[in-house]
Amino acid sequence: MALGIKRFKRLERFGKAYRRLSKQNRSAVNVALEELLSCGKLPPSRKLKKVRSGKRKMNVWAIRVNKGIRLTFEVKKGTCILRNVGDHDKTLDHS
């Protein structure tokens, strides 16, 4: 699925979570973000999926950074709003 991302914006929560990651995991996040920006489609290994956001009508997505790390984001008019990154279960619970 092509998301049409032209630029990134990050929430403060994402920045804090990103800084808490190990250097290796930050590097993996950077690769995933480059793929989001440069690819018309993400590779299947990223396992892009829509995240259920309760009653709110939001366009929140999650991708696999590596085996244990997930990244959540929202797309609005070509801007990818980075919401959260970190441990799979905790990140998806707080997307």
C-alpha atoms as an extended CHARMM CRD file, in Angstrom:
* protein
*
        95  EXT
         1         1  MET       CA              0.0000000000        0.0000000000        0.0000000000  PROA      1               0.0000000000
         2         2  ALA       CA              1.4030000000        3.3970000000       -0.9920000000  PROA      2               0.0000000000
         3         3  LEU       CA              0.9550000000        5.9940000000        1.7420000000  PROA      3               0.0000000000
         4         4  GLY       CA              2.1320000000        9.0920000000       -0.1580000000  PROA      4               0.0000000000
         5         5  ILE       CA              4.4470000000       10.3800000000        2.5760000000  PROA      5               0.0000000000
         6         6  LYS       CA              6.4110000000       13.5150000000        1.7090000000  PROA      6               0.0000000000
         7         7  ARG       CA              7.7280000000       14.6280000000        5.1190000000  PROA      7               0.0000000000
         8         8  PHE       CA              7.8790000000       13.6930000000        8.7970000000  PROA      8               0.0000000000
         9         9  LYS       CA              6.6700000000       15.3910000000       11.9380000000  PROA      9               0.0000000000
        10        10  ARG       CA              7.1800000000       13.8010000000       15.3400000000  PROA      10              0.0000000000
        11        11  LEU       CA              5.2160000000       14.0070000000       18.5340000000  PROA      11              0.0000000000
        12        12  GLU       CA              7.1520000000       14.6810000000       21.7200000000  PROA      12              0.0000000000
        13        13  ARG       CA              6.2920000000       11.1610000000       22.9080000000  PROA      13              0.0000000000
        14        14  PHE       CA              8.0260000000        9.7040000000       19.8450000000  PROA      14              0.0000000000
        15        15  GLY       CA             11.1630000000       11.7650000000       20.4610000000  PROA      15              0.0000000000
        16        16  LYS       CA             11.4110000000       10.6230000000       24.0760000000  PROA      16              0.0000000000
        17        17  ALA       CA             10.8170000000        6.9780000000       23.1700000000  PROA      17              0.0000000000
        18        18  TYR       CA             13.3510000000        7.1630000000       20.3160000000  PROA      18              0.0000000000
        19        19  ARG       CA             16.0580000000        8.5300000000       22.6240000000  PROA      19              0.0000000000
        20        20  ARG       CA             15.4750000000        5.6390000000       25.0630000000  PROA      20              0.0000000000
        21        21  LEU       CA             16.1860000000        3.0470000000       22.3580000000  PROA      21              0.0000000000
        22        22  SER       CA             19.5760000000        1.4040000000       22.0050000000  PROA      22              0.0000000000
        23        23  LYS       CA             21.8900000000        2.6820000000       19.2750000000  PROA      23              0.0000000000
        24        24  GLN       CA             21.1960000000       -0.4640000000       17.2420000000  PROA      24              0.0000000000
        25        25  ASN       CA             17.4150000000       -0.0150000000       17.5180000000  PROA      25              0.0000000000
        26        26  ARG       CA             17.6450000000        3.7000000000       16.6380000000  PROA      26              0.0000000000
        27        27  SER       CA             19.5600000000        2.7030000000       13.5170000000  PROA      27              0.0000000000
        28        28  ALA       CA             16.8330000000        0.1800000000       12.6150000000  PROA      28              0.0000000000
        29        29  VAL       CA             14.1760000000        2.8830000000       13.1260000000  PROA      29              0.0000000000
        30        30  ASN       CA             16.0950000000        5.2140000000       10.7960000000  PROA      30              0.0000000000
        31        31  VAL       CA             16.1440000000        2.5370000000        8.0830000000  PROA      31              0.0000000000
        32        32  ALA       CA             12.3990000000        1.9710000000        8.4640000000  PROA      32              0.0000000000
        33        33  LEU       CA             11.7550000000        5.7270000000        8.2390000000  PROA      33              0.0000000000
        34        34  GLU       CA             13.8640000000        5.9800000000        5.0840000000  PROA      34              0.0000000000
        35        35  GLU       CA             11.7800000000        3.1960000000        3.5600000000  PROA      35              0.0000000000
        36        36  LEU       CA              8.5720000000        4.9940000000        4.5230000000  PROA      36              0.0000000000
        37        37  LEU       CA              9.7610000000        8.1580000000        2.8350000000  PROA      37              0.0000000000
        38        38  SER       CA             11.4310000000        6.7440000000       -0.2640000000  PROA      38              0.0000000000
        39        39  CYS       CA              9.3410000000        3.7340000000       -1.2080000000  PROA      39              0.0000000000
        40        40  GLY       CA              6.0920000000        3.7310000000       -3.0490000000  PROA      40              0.0000000000
        41        41  LYS       CA              5.3900000000        0.5780000000       -1.0780000000  PROA      41              0.0000000000
        42        42  LEU       CA              6.9250000000       -0.8820000000        2.0570000000  PROA      42              0.0000000000
        43        43  PRO       CA              8.4610000000       -4.3450000000        1.8790000000  PROA      43              0.0000000000
        44        44  PRO       CA              6.1860000000       -7.0730000000        3.2920000000  PROA      44              0.0000000000
        45        45  SER       CA              8.6630000000       -7.6350000000        6.1440000000  PROA      45              0.0000000000
        46        46  ARG       CA              7.5620000000       -4.3120000000        7.6700000000  PROA      46              0.0000000000
        47        47  LYS       CA              4.0900000000       -5.7680000000        8.2410000000  PROA      47              0.0000000000
        48        48  LEU       CA              2.2130000000       -2.4990000000        7.8070000000  PROA      48              0.0000000000
        49        49  LYS       CA             -1.1470000000       -2.6110000000        9.5490000000  PROA      49              0.0000000000
        50        50  LYS       CA             -3.8460000000       -0.2360000000       10.6640000000  PROA      50              0.0000000000
        51        51  VAL       CA             -4.1060000000        0.1760000000       14.4430000000  PROA      51              0.0000000000
        52        52  ARG       CA             -7.4830000000        0.1790000000       16.1160000000  PROA      52              0.0000000000
        53        53  SER       CA             -7.9040000000        3.5430000000       17.8090000000  PROA      53              0.0000000000
        54        54  GLY       CA            -11.0470000000        3.0020000000       19.8660000000  PROA      54              0.0000000000
        55        55  LYS       CA            -13.8890000000        5.4330000000       19.3050000000  PROA      55              0.0000000000
        56        56  ARG       CA            -11.7140000000        8.1110000000       17.7190000000  PROA      56              0.0000000000
        57        57  LYS       CA            -11.5930000000        8.1530000000       13.9350000000  PROA      57              0.0000000000
        58        58  MET       CA             -7.8560000000        8.2690000000       13.3740000000  PROA      58              0.0000000000
        59        59  ASN       CA             -5.6330000000        7.0550000000       10.5860000000  PROA      59              0.0000000000
        60        60  VAL       CA             -3.0350000000        5.3470000000       12.8150000000  PROA      60              0.0000000000
        61        61  TRP       CA             -0.6770000000        2.7260000000       11.3800000000  PROA      61              0.0000000000
        62        62  ALA       CA              2.0590000000        0.4840000000       12.7830000000  PROA      62              0.0000000000
        63        63  ILE       CA              5.1050000000       -1.0420000000       11.1270000000  PROA      63              0.0000000000
        64        64  ARG       CA              7.6490000000       -3.5730000000       12.2750000000  PROA      64              0.0000000000
        65        65  VAL       CA             11.1000000000       -2.0480000000       12.8180000000  PROA      65              0.0000000000
        66        66  ASN       CA             12.6460000000       -5.3390000000       13.9220000000  PROA      66              0.0000000000
        67        67  LYS       CA             11.5730000000       -8.4230000000       15.8630000000  PROA      67              0.0000000000
        68        68  GLY       CA             10.6990000000       -6.5480000000       19.0530000000  PROA      68              0.0000000000
        69        69  ILE       CA             10.2620000000       -2.9040000000       18.0330000000  PROA      69              0.0000000000
        70        70  ARG       CA              7.1790000000       -1.3020000000       16.4690000000  PROA      70              0.0000000000
        71        71  LEU       CA              6.6490000000        2.2320000000       15.2160000000  PROA      71              0.0000000000
        72        72  THR       CA              3.2420000000        3.9090000000       15.0870000000  PROA      72              0.0000000000
        73        73  PHE       CA              2.3550000000        6.8550000000       12.9040000000  PROA      73              0.0000000000
        74        74  GLU       CA             -0.5200000000        8.7870000000       11.3950000000  PROA      74              0.0000000000
        75        75  VAL       CA             -0.6740000000       10.1370000000        7.8520000000  PROA      75              0.0000000000
        76        76  LYS       CA             -2.3300000000       13.4910000000        7.1420000000  PROA      76              0.0000000000
        77        77  LYS       CA             -2.0200000000       15.1950000000        3.7500000000  PROA      77              0.0000000000
        78        78  GLY       CA              1.3760000000       13.7170000000        2.9170000000  PROA      78              0.0000000000
        79        79  THR       CA              2.8240000000       14.2590000000        6.3930000000  PROA      79              0.0000000000
        80        80  CYS       CA              3.7930000000       11.2430000000        8.4800000000  PROA      80              0.0000000000
        81        81  ILE       CA              3.2070000000       12.0990000000       12.1330000000  PROA      81              0.0000000000
        82        82  LEU       CA              5.4460000000        9.8050000000       14.1690000000  PROA      82              0.0000000000
        83        83  ARG       CA              3.4980000000        8.8880000000       17.2900000000  PROA      83              0.0000000000
        84        84  ASN       CA              5.4130000000        6.2240000000       19.2390000000  PROA      84              0.0000000000
        85        85  VAL       CA              8.2310000000        3.6940000000       18.9540000000  PROA      85              0.0000000000
        86        86  GLY       CA              9.3940000000        0.8910000000       21.2040000000  PROA      86              0.0000000000
        87        87  ASP       CA              8.5430000000       -2.5450000000       22.5370000000  PROA      87              0.0000000000
        88        88  HSD       CA              5.8520000000       -4.2250000000       20.4490000000  PROA      88              0.0000000000
        89        89  ASP       CA              3.0540000000       -4.5520000000       23.0240000000  PROA      89              0.0000000000
        90        90  LYS       CA              3.6340000000       -1.3090000000       24.9260000000  PROA      90              0.0000000000
        91        91  THR       CA              3.8920000000        0.7490000000       21.7450000000  PROA      91              0.0000000000
        92        92  LEU       CA              0.6780000000       -0.5850000000       20.2560000000  PROA      92              0.0000000000
        93        93  ASP       CA             -1.1790000000       -0.1090000000       23.5690000000  PROA      93              0.0000000000
        94        94  HSD       CA             -0.1640000000        3.5740000000       23.6520000000  PROA      94              0.0000000000
        95        95  SER       CA             -0.4090000000        4.4090000000       19.9590000000  PROA      95              0.0000000000
